[in-house]
Amino acid sequence: MRTDHPRTIALTGASSGIGAAAARALVADGHRVVVVGRDPDRTARIADELGIPRFVADLDRLEAVHSLAADLRREVPDLDTLVNNAGGLVSHRSRTVDGFETTLQRNVIAPFVLANALADVLTAAQDGRMVVTASLAHRFGHVVLDDLDGARRPWFGGWRAYGTAKLAAVLLTRQWTQRTGVPAYSYHPGLVATGFGADSASMRLMSFATGGNYGLSPEAGAVGLVRLAGDDVVEERPGTYLDGLNAGTLSREARDDRVGAALWERLAAVVPGWN
């Protein structure tokens, strides 16, 4: 759907999957899109295809997150929409150079730092907005404030950590809206047939068993994200979690703003330079 009011949108995780599909759809709808990706070649390909700006940033490094925020502030001063779409399943325990478990940093800490570094830009915009890619997997997550890395819990191929990270993403999206006043939304795209979990044994088994014919196409998975990022008006109340195109059902923990507030304060205490 084309819009009468083009938005300026920074989209992370845009070099493949639903991120790339969303970038194509948003540009086709007349929006000004800036793509952000980890891989230089893939990011350049989608940017060159669409004729739009690109930034390369490895969100597993907080130094790169801060540099990205500074670059966006300088080079995209009219930014009014941030889409924190980058993330993913990490099947083996590992830590980033910053000392955080990789799933936690990639899905929670990096988006938290980037959103807060750009909060004043989005607040100053005429119709600032943020969108976060979450997951139905939040339902099997559980936030343990003194064990955010999940070091004391079984790994289960990274799925428990992933579910907890997506639970945190939902909770922090609600908190971010309440604390900044900028409308923010979390979004579950559905089971999408992309490179998600490429190093996961369970995802490889699913792909083998179905001949790769499982789940939605990236274009179908991106439909709700495109609507939230690009529509002139989002009817849902800020802080809403959407499953596809409709308001989704949150777990009890995901609805508990006391947990969200405690998680925010915990991250603010342990993440250097978070704002």
PECOR-V481404 format. One record per residue. N is the residue number from 0. RES is the residue in one small letter. OMEGA is omega in degrees with one decimal (NA if undefined). Layout:
# PECOR-V481404
<<N & RES & OMEGA> <N & RES & OMEGA>>
This chain:
# PECOR-V481404
<<0 & m & 177.6> <1 & r & -175.4> <2 & t & 174.9> <3 & d & -175.7> <4 & h & -178.9> <5 & p & 178.6> <6 & r & 174.9> <7 & t & -165.2> <8 & i & 170.8> <9 & a & -171.7> <10 & l & 177.7> <11 & t & -177.1> <12 & g & -170.1> <13 & a & -174.3> <14 & s & -179.9> <15 & s & 174.1> <16 & g & -176.7> <17 & i & 177.0> <18 & g & 178.2> <19 & a & 178.6> <20 & a & 178.8> <21 & a & 179.0> <22 & a & 179.6> <23 & r & -177.0> <24 & a & -178.8> <25 & l & 176.3> <26 & v & 178.2> <27 & a & 179.2> <28 & d & 175.0> <29 & g & -179.4> <30 & h & 175.2> <31 & r & -172.7> <32 & v & 172.3> <33 & v & -177.0> <34 & v & 178.4> <35 & v & 178.9> <36 & g & 179.3> <37 & r & -175.0> <38 & d & -175.7> <39 & p & -176.0> <40 & d & -179.5> <41 & r & 179.6> <42 & t & 178.4> <43 & a & -178.6> <44 & r & -178.5> <45 & i & 178.9> <46 & a & 179.9> <47 & d & 177.5> <48 & e & -174.6> <49 & l & -179.3> <50 & g & -175.4> <51 & i & 179.4> <52 & p & 177.8> <53 & r & 171.6> <54 & f & 176.5> <55 & v & -178.4> <56 & a & 175.0> <57 & d & -174.4> <58 & l & 172.3> <59 & d & 177.1> <60 & r & -177.5> <61 & l & 175.2> <62 & e & 179.2> <63 & a & 177.6> <64 & v & 179.1> <65 & h & 177.8> <66 & s & 177.2> <67 & l & 179.4> <68 & a & 179.5> <69 & a & 178.9> <70 & d & 179.8> <71 & l & 178.9> <72 & r & -175.9> <73 & r & -169.6> <74 & e & 178.7> <75 & v & -174.1> <76 & p & 179.9> <77 & d & 179.8> <78 & l & 176.1> <79 & d & -180.0> <80 & t & 173.8> <81 & l & 175.6> <82 & v & 177.0> <83 & n & -175.7> <84 & n & -177.4> <85 & a & 179.3> <86 & g & 175.3> <87 & g & 179.8> <88 & l & 176.4> <89 & v & -168.7> <90 & s & -179.8> <91 & h & 177.7> <92 & r & 175.5> <93 & s & 178.3> <94 & r & 177.3> <95 & t & 177.5> <96 & v & 179.1> <97 & d & 175.5> <98 & g & 179.5> <99 & f & 174.0> <100 & e & -169.3> <101 & t & 178.9> <102 & t & -179.6> <103 & l & -178.1> <104 & q & -174.2> <105 & r & -173.8> <106 & n & -173.1> <107 & v & -171.2> <108 & i & -179.0> <109 & a & 176.3> <110 & p & 178.4> <111 & f & -179.5> <112 & v & -178.0> <113 & l & -179.3> <114 & a & -178.9> <115 & n & 176.9> <116 & a & -178.8> <117 & l & -175.1> <118 & a & -178.4> <119 & d & 176.8> <120 & v & -179.0> <121 & l & 176.4> <122 & t & -178.7> <123 & a & -179.9> <124 & a & -178.7> <125 & q & -178.5> <126 & d & -177.2> <127 & g & -175.4> <128 & r & 172.6> <129 & m & 178.3> <130 & v & -178.5> <131 & v & 174.8> <132 & t & 179.7> <133 & a & -179.1> <134 & s & 169.6> <135 & l & 179.7> <136 & a & 178.1> <137 & h & -175.9> <138 & r & 177.2> <139 & f & 174.2> <140 & g & 176.9> <141 & h & -178.9> <142 & v & 173.2> <143 & v & -169.2> <144 & l & -179.7> <145 & d & 176.0> <146 & d & -178.6> <147 & l & 179.9> <148 & d & -178.4> <149 & g & -176.4> <150 & a & -177.2> <151 & r & -176.3> <152 & r & 177.5> <153 & p & -174.2> <154 & w & 178.8> <155 & f & 176.2> <156 & g & 178.5> <157 & g & -175.0> <158 & w & 178.9> <159 & r & 178.2> <160 & a & 179.2> <161 & y & 178.1> <162 & g & 178.6> <163 & t & 178.3> <164 & a & -179.6> <165 & k & 170.3> <166 & l & 178.2> <167 & a & 179.8> <168 & a & 178.5> <169 & v & -178.8> <170 & l & -176.9> <171 & l & 175.7> <172 & t & 177.7> <173 & r & 178.9> <174 & q & -176.7> <175 & w & 176.7> <176 & t & -178.5> <177 & q & -173.8> <178 & r & -177.2> <179 & t & -174.7> <180 & g & 178.9> <181 & v & 179.1> <182 & p & 179.3> <183 & a & -174.9> <184 & y & 172.5> <185 & s & -165.2> <186 & y & 173.7> <187 & h & -176.0> <188 & p & -173.2> <189 & g & 176.1> <190 & l & -173.8> <191 & v & 179.6> <192 & a & 179.7> <193 & t & 175.8> <194 & g & -179.8> <195 & f & 176.5> <196 & g & -175.0> <197 & a & -180.0> <198 & d & -179.2> <199 & s & 179.2> <200 & a & -178.3> <201 & s & 178.1> <202 & m & 176.7> <203 & r & 178.8> <204 & l & 178.7> <205 & m & -179.8> <206 & s & 179.2> <207 & f & -176.0> <208 & a & -177.5> <209 & t & -176.0> <210 & g & -178.4> <211 & g & -176.9> <212 & n & 177.6> <213 & y & 171.2> <214 & g & -177.9> <215 & l & 170.6> <216 & s & 176.0> <217 & p & -179.8> <218 & e & 178.1> <219 & a & 179.9> <220 & g & -176.5> <221 & a & -172.5> <222 & v & -179.3> <223 & g & 178.5> <224 & l & 178.9> <225 & v & 179.6> <226 & r & -178.3> <227 & l & -177.8> <228 & a & -168.3> <229 & g & -177.0> <230 & d & 178.0> <231 & d & -178.9> <232 & v & 172.4> <233 & v & -173.7> <234 & e & -176.0> <235 & e & 178.9> <236 & r & 176.4> <237 & p & -176.3> <238 & g & -177.6> <239 & t & 171.9> <240 & y & 179.7> <241 & l & 173.3> <242 & d & -171.3> <243 & g & -177.8> <244 & l & -173.8> <245 & n & 175.4> <246 & a & -176.5> <247 & g & 179.5> <248 & t & -179.9> <249 & l & 171.1> <250 & s & 179.7> <251 & r & -179.1> <252 & e & -179.6> <253 & a & 178.6> <254 & r & -172.6> <255 & d & -178.1> <256 & d & 174.4> <257 & r & 175.6> <258 & v & 179.2> <259 & g & 179.9> <260 & a & 179.4> <261 & a & 177.7> <262 & l & 178.1> <263 & w & -178.6> <264 & e & 178.0> <265 & r & 179.0> <266 & l & 179.0> <267 & a & -178.9> <268 & a & -172.1> <269 & v & -177.9> <270 & v & -179.1> <271 & p & 175.8> <272 & g & -171.7> <273 & w & -179.9> <274 & n & NA>>
